[in-house]
Amino acid sequence: MYASNPLDPVQRPAAAQIESFDWLFRKYFSALVLFARRLTHDRPAAEDIVSDVFCKLWQKQIRFESENAAKAYLYISTRNACINHLERMARQELVKNTLLYEARHQYEDYVLNQIIGAEVSRLLLSYVDHLPPECRKIMRMSFIQGYSNREIAGKLQLSINTVRNQRARGIHLIRKRRIK
């Protein structure tokens, strides 16, 4: 395509630099992408890496004495960029795995706490079911339905002191039963 090697140091006006860069890009871009893809196993990343290598080459306006020097620079730069990319991906994967582990661990703790809570409630209900009828009704309204002493007294038309006494009696009987 070119009559002479565009990397010839004698040809260094601006037009020749563009021509040299264009020649290197056309000659090595595809091979470098293949090389980067083999290292990263990721075609889009490989294309980005090689594009970045060529961008840096253009920005730095590096001049090479020979095609071999340019080729060595391109392959070494691509290899280094691939290594950096893989290290960055490994760090991201480590962070992701750490976050997933923590989330899973917290979720397992949450599930375990829910199981424990359900078992405590089941035991408490079984104990409440063995209380005397009036005491059982007040204990269910208090602990299971969440009513206050005042609400229970209003609904059952009892005094607050009666509700308090029945609750205290229920708690005492449950504790006594639990100890056995």
Helices and strands as residue ranges (DSSP letters): H 14-40, H 43-60, H 67-128, H 133-139, I 140-144, H 149-156, H 160-179
